[in-house]
Amino acid sequence: MPRRHIRVTGAPEAPLRTALTALRTELGVPGSFPPEVLVEAERAAKAPARPPYDATDIPFFTVDPPTSTDLDQAMHLSRQGTRAGSGSGYRVRYAIADVAAFVVPSGALDGEAHRRVTTLYFPDLRVPLHPESLSEGAASLLPGRDRPAVLWTIDLDADGRTLAVDVRRALVRSRAKLDYAGVQKEIDGGTAEEPLALLKEIGELREKLEVQRGGISLSVPEQEIIERDHTYELAYRAPLPADGWNAQISLLTGMAAADLMLTGGTGILRTLPPAPDGAVGRLRRTAHALRIDWPHHVSYAQLVRSLDPHRPHHAAFLQECTTLLRGAGYTVFRDGALPAITTHSAVAAPYAHCTAPLRRLADRYACEVCLAVAAGQPVPDWVRDGLDALPARMAEGARRAGTVERECLDLVEGALLKDRVGEVFDGWVVDVEERRPAVGTVQLESPAVIGRIENTDGDPLPLGERLRVRLTRAAKVRFEPA
């Protein structure tokens, strides 16, 4: 089944909390931080390394889900003349939480981060990569607080193409904590002022460039757990345009980071090989089955851009498109010996994870390499020495996060449907196994559940068609045609 995203609003009811607690024990998810890690974090939070450059006069803002407090990125966008002195261009300032200002290499805090690898998200709580005194406190780019940051300054031309890149340590202060829905409302209503109004302008320019180079960004609907009147329900959420514009700023920075590391000859890239032979052909067959018009002169990237995730058969195709993104990993290189693959096929360019160091271990290393290359200095020994072990650690962290996501969805859907076995629902067949066409995935219209379905008489499932289905099992949800 294609991987799904899940967001949580509010707090689920007590029985679900009990089940989630048991799940964390079953999966061996790290619990509270060891005392020595907490002590080191508290000490670092009180006296982080102070950066030499003061950028607190720049009115940065953050864009995150409303309840987020682990804020990795803040931005400021402005217009400016191009270097040639004619026409208009843009300056993107992107501040990334400077985790290395707090974490001592080989210390207790560093060791625990290597054990956890990533932040894990459960419906009822977050299992952070770093103690909350840092991840939601001293290192988080919260509004009205001075914070050490890795500050990227990226100059763009009038078409959104990169002209120049600078990265340095700086002290920053965010002025506002914004959320996607609020940003979308302001921009759509024409009430957004610069620098926020430029998020759409720059984001759309970068999206056009993404299409031109053959990159893709998938707007796959998310499942969301919502608390209502001391109980909960599931809903679908299609990403807003503002989600995509914000993501383009992160992608821009990740591409700049990859270019810097390749120039310096040492680093860690996020890579994805081209789709295997036949994968795009299979998508063409799926598009045909879903009655999606895909002329041969239209590229895959252009087609994806034209789809509306609110339409069920488009959402089904977008889910199928995620199969082309499997196989992404981390690639380390050093001393000028570049790897065989340096690009991420979905980005269609070299790319690096560097914008979420509060939540992802590898990003701290990427930031340090970029800072060293930009300053013309050697990459720190602790970074060079730690690079080789990162791909395996990050792969294990991704597997754990994927397991958490799948198991949490199973629990929530099972709890929601536990008293409804035997009922009939309306749904859409969004996936059919190629070798077993009687087995696939169905997305219910209501409640917002996605589950496995099998036609026990062996007849193929109607991909992309509306179908009445009967719930046969609530735990690890299963359906059959009604």
N, C-alpha and C positions, 0 to 999 in steps of 0.2 A: 504494500500500500504506500502511495506517496506520502512523504513526511508532511505533517500538518503543524501549523503554529497554534499556540493557545495563549490567550491573555486572560487575566483574572481581574475582576472588579469587585471590591467588597470582600467579605469573608464567608466562605461556605459554612454550612451547618455542622454541628458537633459530630454526628456519625461519620461524615466524610473526613473531618479532621482526624478522628481516631484511625480510620483506614489509611490515611496519608502518613500518619506517624508510623504505623506498622510497615508501610511500604518503604519508608526511609531506612528502617532497621533491616528489612529484607535485602535492600540493594546496597547496604553498607555505605550509605551516604554519610559524609563527615558530619559530626554533631557540633557541639560547642568547641571553640578554639582552646588549645592547651593554655594553661596559665602563663607560661613564659612568652607565648605569642601575644597574648593580650597585653602583658606588661610592656613588651617591646613596641607594640602598636600605640599604646597610650603615650609612651615616651616620645615616639616619633611624631605623633599628632601635635604635641606641644612645641616641638622645635624642629620643623622640617628644614631641609637645606633651602636657603633663600636664593632665588635666582638673581642674576646680575641686572636683568633688564626689567624695568617697570612699565607695564602696559595697562595699568589700572585705569587710565583715562579713556580707554576704548570701551564703549558700552556694549559688551557682549550680551547675548541671550542664549538660552538653551531651549530645545524642542524635544520633549519626551512624553511618554504616557503620564497622565495626571498624578498618579501615585508614586512615580519613581523618585527616589532620593539619591541613588547612586549615579550621579551625573558625570559621564565621561567627557562630553563635548560641549563647547560653547562656541558660538560664531558671531562674526560681525561682517556685514557685506556693504560695499560702497562702490560708487562709480569713480572712474578716473580716466585720464587721457592715456592712450597707448604710448609705448616707449618711443615710437616714431613721431609722436607729437600730434598726430591727427586721428580723428575718430574717437569713439568712446570705448572704454574697456571697464573692467571690474577688478576689485581687490577683495579676495576672500581671506579673512583671518579666521583660523580655526584653532581653538585652544583645546588641547587634550590633557586630561588630568595627569600630572607628573608623578606617577606612582614611585618611580625611582628616587624621588626626593624624600621618601619616607622609608623605603625598604633597603636594609643593609644586605649586600650580597653575602650569601652563606649564613645569614643569621636565622633565628628561629622563625621570623615572619616570612622570610624568603623560602625556607624549607617547607613551611605549611602551604604556601602558594603553589609550590611545585607538586605537592601531594593532591591539592584540590583541582588545580588546572583551570577550571572555569567556575563561574557562578551558576548555580542550579536553581531553576524556578519551579516551585510547586504552587498549587492553587492557594494554599494557606500561608506560605512563607517563602522566603528566599534563603538559599544556603550560599552565603557569599564567598568569593575568592579571598577577600581580605576582611579583617574584623570591621564591624560597623563603625568603630571610632574613626576609621579611615574611609571605608567605602561609602558611608552615608554621612561622614563628618568632615574631617580635616582635609581629605584628598578630593572630595566631591565638589564639583563646580556649582555650588549652591549660590543663589542670588544674594548680593550684598556682602559677600565674604571675599577677602583677599586669598587667592590660592596660587600655589606654584603650578605652572603648566608648561607643556611643550607647545609652543606657539608656531603654527604654520602660517606663512603669508604667501599666498598664491595669486599672482597677477594673471588676468585673463584678457584676451582681446575681445573685440566686439562680438565675435561669434562664440565665445566661451572657451577658446583654446588656450592652453597654458603658455604663458610667456616667460615667467620667472618664478622661482620657488626659493623661499628662505625658511629655515626652521631653527629655532633657538629656545632656550629656557627663558621664561618670563613670568612675572607676577601679574595675574589678571583678576578682574572682578566682574562677575556676571551681574547684569541689572534686572533681568526678568527670567522667570521660569515659565515657559509657554508649553502648551500641549497641542497635538495635531489638530484636533477638532476646532480649537480656538483660533489657531493660525489659519486654517482653511476658511473659517467664517469671516475673519478680518480681511483676508485677501479677496475672497469672493465678493464681499460687501463693499470693497473699495475704501475701507477705513484704515488699512495697514499703511503705515508710513515707513520710509527707509530708516533702518536697513532691512526690516522684515519684508517689505514689499518686493525687494530684490530677490528673495528666495524663489519666488515663482519665475522671475525673469531669467535668473542664472540657472535654476533647475531645469527649465524647459530647453535652454540652449544646450546644456550638458546632455539632456535626453536625446536631442537631435544628433549630437555628435556620437552618442552611444549607438544609435541606429546606423549611422554612417559607417562606423567601424565594425558593425556586425555584432554588437553586444546586446544582451537581453536583461531585462528586469521583470520578474514575474509578479503580477499582482494577484497572488493566490489568497482567497478568502481565509480568514482565521476563525477558529472557534473561540468563543469568549464565555467565561463563567461569570454570571451576573447575580449578585445578591438582591433579593426582593423579599421584603417582609419576613425576615429571619429564615428564609429558605433560599433556593438558588435555581437558576435555569441556564440553559445554553443558548447562545445566539451566534449567528454568523456576522462577521465584520469584514467587508471588503476594504482594502487599504485606500486611504484618501490620496488625491494628488499631492497633498502636502507631505505625506509619507515618502513619496517618490522624490520630490524635490530635495527633502532633507537627506535622503539616502545618496543623492547625487553629490552632495558636498562631501560626504564620507568617502564615496568612491573616488572622487577627485583627489582627495588627500592620500588614499591608499595607493593610487596610481603614481602620485608624486613620490611617495615613500619608496615604491618599488624601483622607480627610475634612479633615485638617489643611491639605493643599495647596489643596483647593478653598476652604476658609475664607480662606486667605491670598491666593488669586487667582493664584498662580503655582506651576507644578510640572510633573511628568511622570507620567502615569498609564499603567497597563497596561490596554488596552481591547480588547474583543472585541464586534463587532456581533452582534445577534440572528441566529440561524440563518436562512439564506435560505428563502423559501417552498418548501415541498415537502421540505425536508431531514428534518423530523421525520416527515412522512408516509412517506418512504422508510424511516426507521428502524422505523416500525410494520410495514411490509411485511416488513422483515428479521426483526423479532421473530416475526412469524407464520411465516415460513419456518423459523426456528430453534425453533419450538414453545415460545416464551416467551409466557406469558399476560400480556397488557397490557390490562387493562380500561380503558374510556374514562374512568372517574372517577379513575384513578390517573395522577398526573403523571409526566412523564419523570424528574424528580429522584427521586421515590419509587421508581420502577421500578429505576433504577440502584442505589439503596441496597439493594434486595432481592436483587441478583444475587451469585452465588458464583463468583469467578474461578477456583476449582479445577475447576468443571464446564466441560467443553469448549465446549458450546454457549453458555453464559453468557460465557465468555472471548471467544468469537467475536463476540458482540453488543457487548461492551465495546470490542473493537477497532473495530467499526463506529461506536460512539459518538464516537470521537476525531475523526471527520470534522466534527462540530459545533464543534470547538475550533480549526479552521483559520481563519486570518485575524486572530489576535491581533497586536497591535502596540503601539507606544508613542505616546502623544498628549501633546504639549507645549501649555501655555497660560501666559499671563502677564497681569499687570496687570488682573485681574478679568474678562478676556474668556474665558469658559468655552467649551470646545469643544462641538460638537454631540453627541458621544457621550462620556459621562463614566464609563460603567459597563463592567464585564467580564461578559458574559452568563453565563459559567459560574459566576462568583462570585455573580452577581445583585446586585451592589453596586459602587460605586466601589472601585478597588483599585490598589495601586502595588507595584512591586518595590522593596523597600528592605532586605531581610533577608540578602542575600548579596553584600555589597560586595567581598569578597575574590575573588569569582568572576564578578561581573557589573558592568560599568562604570556603568550607569545608576543602580544602587543607591546609589552614593556621592553622586550629585547629589540623589536623593530624600531621603536622610538630611539633607543640608545644608539643603534647603528646609524640612523639618519642624522642624529645630532652630531655624532663624531664626523661623518662624511662632510656635512655642511660646514663644520668648523675647520676642516682640514686636519683633523687629529686622528690618532689611531683609535680603533674600536677598543673599548675597555676589555681587559683580560677576562673578567667574569662573564661578559657577553659572549666573547669568542669561545670560551671554554664550555659554555652552556648551550650553544646552538645545536650541536649534533643530537642531543637528547630530546630536543623540543618536538620534532615531528611525531615521534612515538607517543610522547606524553599528551600532545594535543589530540591525536587520534583516539587515545583511550578516553580523554575527557569528552570528546564528541560522542563516542559510543555511550558513555554514561548519560550524557544529556539527552540523547535520543531515547534511551531506555526510560528515563524519567518521564519524558514527554508522552511516550506511548502508554506507559502504565498509569499515569495520571488521567489521561483521557479515558482509558478503560474503566478506571474507578468512578469517574464522574458520570460517564454514560451509564454504567451499570447501576449506580445509585439512583439516577434519574428514572431508569426504566424498570427497576426491580419489581414493581407491582403491575407491569403492563405486558408481560409475556402472553402471547396469543393475540394481541391487538394488531390491527391492520393500519398501516400508515401510507401516506403518499411520499414518494421519493423519486430520485433521478439516479440512473445507473451511470456512475462517473468513471468507472474503470472496469475492464474485463481482461482476465489473464489470457495471454496470447495462446498458450498451450492448453489451457483449460477454460474455454469460453463460457462454461456454465458457472464459473466462479468469478466473483468480482467485488466491487465496492459500490455501495448505495449511499446517497446523501439524502437524508430526510428533509422535507420542507419544514416540518415542525414536529417535535423539537429539533434543535440544530445538532443532529447526531449523524456521524459518518461510521458505517459499519460494514462488515463482510456479509456477502450474500451468496447463496449457492442454490442453483436450480437442480433439485435432486433427480429430476427426470432426464437430466443431461442435455436439455436444449440450451443453445447459446443465449446468454443474456443480451438484451437490446441496448447496446452502448448508446448513451446520450438520450435514451427514451425515458419518459415518465412511466413509473411502475408502482402498482400497489404491492406492498410487501408486508409480510407477517413477521413479528418478532418471535424468534424461537429460543433465544437465550439472552439474558440481561448482562451476566458477567462475561466480559469480552464479547461484546454485542454481536449477535448473528441474526440474519434474516433469511427468509425464503420468499419467492414470489407468492402472492396471495391467490 
